[in-house]
Every structure is written in C-alpha cells, then in structure tokens.
Amino acid sequence: MRIVVTGATGNVGTRVVEALGADERVTEIVGLARRLPSWAPPKTRWVAADILTADLERHFSGAAAVIHLAWLIQPARDERTTHAVNVDGSRRVFAAAAKAGVGALVHASSVGAYSPGPKDRTTDESWPTEGIPTSFYSRHKAEAERALDEVEVGNPRLRVVRLRPGVIGQREAGTQIRRLFAGPFLPTALVRPDLVPVVPDVPGLRIQVVHARDVAEAYRLAALTDSARGAYNVATEPVLDPDSLAAALGARKVPVPARALRAAASLSYRARLQPTPPGWLDLGLGVPIMSTARIRSELGWRPAHSATDVLLELMAGMRESAGRPTPPLDPATSGPLRLRELATGIGRRNP
C-alpha cells in the first residue's frame, strides 16, 4: 500500500514517515516537500512539490491514503502568504485527493480550530470549530475544516479523518520551534528548568501537548484503520497549568493578569523582538480542554510520553540546538549567528 504525506519533512511529518515505514502493510511512502531533504528513511521516495502549484492529482493517483500535514506558521506578519498555503493549499490537496480516488484523506487540524470553550472540564469532538478570531493560525485551521466539510459531503466514498492535536513537541524540533516562536534573540543556553524561577499564574492558562512520536502513531492509525472517520482529539496528560508547570520546572507561581501578558506579547511583537503575535496567547487561553476518549476507545491509541516529558524534552532540544537532516528541522537553516533568521524580518518572510 502506498501512502502520500504532504509536509513530510517537518516536526510531525518526519515522525509520521517513520511510523508508516515501520508498518509492514505500507510498501511505499511518497513524501512531498518544497525542499528535498538529505534524509533517506526506509520505503520513502521524496518528491519536490509545492501544494500551491504542483499537479497533486498525479502524485496522489493510486495512493491508499493522503496525509496532509503541510502548513505555515511563519511568516506571521504576511497573512496573504500563510493563508495561501494553509487554506488555499489545503483546498487543492482535498480536491486532488477526491479526484485521484484515494481511499482516505487524513488532515492535520488542531486544537486551534476550536471555538472558545471551558477550561474546567473536557469537551469532545462535537465542540464548535469556528476558531479564535484574533489568531490567524486558528482562523486558518477553522477555514480549512470548512473546506474539508465540503469535500467530505461531496465525496461520500472518500474516508475523511481530521486529527486535532494539542501542542506538538520533541527534542529534534527544538531549533525549529525556537526559531518559529521565540526568534533569534533567545539565548538557548538559558532554556533550563533550573533557570526558570517563576511561572506566570494566568487565569485560563491550561495547555494540552503531545509528543511528535505519539501524534505520528495517531496518524498511522487514522490512515490504516478502515473504520476511522471524522474528528479525533489527540493529547497526553497531564494538562499543563501553572501548578504542573511550576512543579516540573521547580519554579514558583506569580499571579499575572492576562491583559498584562498580552500587552507584553504585543509590544515585543511590534518591536520585532520575537515573531509570535499575541493571537497565540488568545488561542492558548481560549480553546477548550479536549477529551481524548474517542481516539483511545475507537483506535486504541495510547501515548507513551507524558506532557511533562514533552516539555522537558523540548526545552533540552532548544538548549542543545537539536534538529534533523531536513530543511525545516536542520539547525543550519538559522544560519551562522542566526543571521538568516534576522534576514526574515522576525516573522516578515518565511525562514
């Protein structure tokens, strides 16, 4: 069986390729990427393809499943570019998968697709997915889900699955995540638990995460399980809140109003000190806590890593400038002295 993966060289894509390669039912993996990697995993054939311009139907023809992971987080200051890839590109992938007659289409949605919801209880996959209005990432995830709805209704023979994971981390994504969210001015040597003295105690600060290996297993199950359809939440435990963060880091909690934290995020973003707009904070404080009961009961998914494991491993990866031999994850992408990052205008152009 042949599986096509878009965005196969990123944080999630590399682990999905590995998970599929270890499954004896998979005979070939076609990894689509704008920039080809030097990495050569088993069963994998790389194809240079931009989802905005490539003949996707040709690449998808004969595939048992298409796993769509291609997505832009940067350049945050150029929404025309991010919307073109995230929404228009996703529409092209969905349409091509339907026209090519693939068996299954598995889309990388997100907790970010959800509308504001409760933080004191879990919600299932029926919670509305209209997004958080002030977050471009959330708006794009919600819009992509509406496009997927249209394809699903119009193509009843196509098995459509959408995974909604929490924040995804791993050691090997340390450099990429630092580059995308913190920017070039963060001294990575300081990213140590013993050097984090305080944790902001912000009302509503409750975040769900998942390890890249565990979410890759969810994608493998979604692609290869004939009964898998619809939406599945994907996250591990515990939920990271000020109490669990303080315990994991050996820090103390300090009450901080959400408005003050947002003002600081906005000011540093406008000053081009970091590339993350304040909408990301709105997203983190707004989305609900997800129940993962469905994916556990229907697909038998079980995470091997705790949320604390993910946090500490990611911090270690940032501190060590960890990566992998693919363009999105390669530490060399930052350039010497992070000069390539600086040349992007801190979120104005794609790194």
C-alpha positions, -999 to 999 in steps of 0.1 A, spaced: 0 0 0 13 35 -9 8 65 14 14 101 3 24 126 30 24 163 24 47 184 46 67 152 53 99 169 64 86 188 94 82 182 132 53 159 127 60 147 91 93 131 99 78 110 127 48 101 105 72 88 78 90 67 104 57 53 119 44 44 84 78 29 75 76 5 104 42 -8 94 46 -39 72 14 -31 53 29 1 39 51 -7 8 59 29 -2 57 64 13 58 93 -10 70 124 8 60 157 -8 81 187 3 90 221 -12 127 214 -3 141 179 -5 160 165 25 192 145 26 174 121 50 167 87 34 142 67 56 131 32 45 104 28 19 103 66 12 105 84 -21 109 122 -20 91 144 -44 97 182 -47 63 197 -48 46 229 -37 9 223 -28 1 256 -44 14 248 -79 21 211 -82 0 186 -101 -12 170 -69 -37 146 -86 -8 130 -104 11 125 -72 -19 111 -54 -31 87 -80 -31 51 -68 -25 60 -31 -43 42 -4 -42 74 17 -31 110 17 -19 125 50 -20 163 47 5 180 71 18 209 50 12 242 69 29 275 75 33 292 109 56 318 96 57 345 82 32 357 108 34 393 95 23 382 60 -11 366 62 -15 366 24 13 340 23 2 319 52 -35 319 41 -25 309 6 -7 278 18 -28 269 49 -63 274 33 -59 276 -5 -32 249 -5 -53 227 17 -83 231 -7 -61 220 -35 -49 189 -16 -85 180 -6 -98 184 -42 -69 164 -57 -73 136 -32 -110 133 -41 -103 135 -79 -75 109 -76 -98 84 -59 -76 78 -29 -90 56 -2 -85 80 27 -77 116 34 -63 124 68 -60 161 76 -39 178 103 -63 200 121 -56 213 156 -70 222 190 -67 257 175 -97 250 153 -120 250 183 -141 280 194 -136 293 229 -145 267 255 -143 256 291 -111 251 310 -126 233 340 -138 202 321 -131 183 289 -151 186 257 -154 161 229 -151 165 191 -186 179 188 -174 213 202 -178 241 176 -148 247 154 -151 284 145 -117 292 159 -103 321 179 -109 353 159 -77 371 169 -54 342 159 -45 338 122 -35 302 129 -69 294 145 -88 312 117 -69 292 91 -75 259 109 -112 266 112 -114 276 75 -96 245 64 -121 224 83 -150 241 65 -133 232 32 -129 197 44 -166 195 53 -174 204 16 -152 177 3 -165 151 27 -201 158 18 -194 158 -19 -174 126 -19 -191 100 3 -168 72 -8 -137 91 4 -129 82 40 -121 116 57 -103 119 91 -92 150 109 -69 149 138 -70 178 163 -38 175 184 -26 198 211 9 215 210 33 190 194 69 188 207 100 167 206 137 172 212 145 172 174 122 201 168 140 223 194 157 246 169 126 249 147 102 257 175 126 282 190 130 298 155 93 299 148 80 311 181 108 327 201 131 341 173 168 348 171 173 367 203 165 339 228 198 327 245 192 290 243 217 283 270 192 298 294 164 274 285 170 252 315 144 242 342 168 254 370 170 288 353 132 294 352 125 310 386 88 319 381 58 307 361 30 332 353 -2 323 371 -26 334 345 -63 326 347 -72 302 319 -36 291 313 -42 254 307 -24 238 277 -25 203 262 5 189 245 15 156 228 48 141 217 56 140 180 61 102 181 27 98 198 8 120 173 26 102 144 11 69 158 -23 86 157 -18 95 121 -7 59 113 -38 45 129 -61 70 112 -47 63 78 -47 25 81 -78 18 101 -107 14 77 -133 23 104 -116 56 113 -137 86 102 -144 121 114 -126 140 141 -103 128 168 -87 149 196 -51 140 204 -33 150 236 -15 135 265 -17 141 302 -14 160 325 -29 192 313 -1 218 317 -13 246 340 6 269 364 6 243 391 21 215 369 45 239 351 58 251 385 62 216 397 80 204 365 104 234 365 109 238 402 96 273 399 72 294 419 39 309 406 35 346 402 0 360 396 -1 378 362 -32 393 346 -39 380 311 -41 416 299 -6 424 311 8 393 295 -9 400 262 3 436 263 39 424 267 35 399 239 20 426 216 47 451 224 76 427 218 60 415 186 55 451 173 91 459 183 102 428 162 119 413 192 101 380 186 79 365 158 48 354 177 17 377 175 -4 380 207 -32 360 190 -13 328 200 -18 338 237 -55 343 230 -56 309 214 -39 292 244 -62 310 269 -94 304 248 -95 269 234 -112 242 255 -97 212 272 -101 183 249 -113 148 258 -92 120 240 -117 93 249 -127 87 212 -93 80 198 -84 58 227 -116 37 225 -120 35 187 -84 34 175 -67 20 206 -43 50 207 -21 53 239 5 80 243 39 68 255 50 103 267 36 125 294 31 162 290 59 169 314 82 146 293 73 166 262 80 199 279 114 189 293 125 172 261 116 202 240 135 225 264 165 202 261 162 203 223 161 241 223 191 243 246 211 219 225 200 234 191 188 199 182 174 191 147 172 166 119 186 165 83 155 180 67 152 217 57 126 227 83 144 210 112 180 215 102 197 239 127 217 252 97 185 268 85 191 296 111 225 304 95 256 314 114 249 336 143 212 332 133 217 357 105 192 340 82 166 344 109 173 381 112 171 384 75 135 372 76 124 404 94 114 383 125 82 370 110 80 390 78 93 363 55 93 325 57 126 312 71 
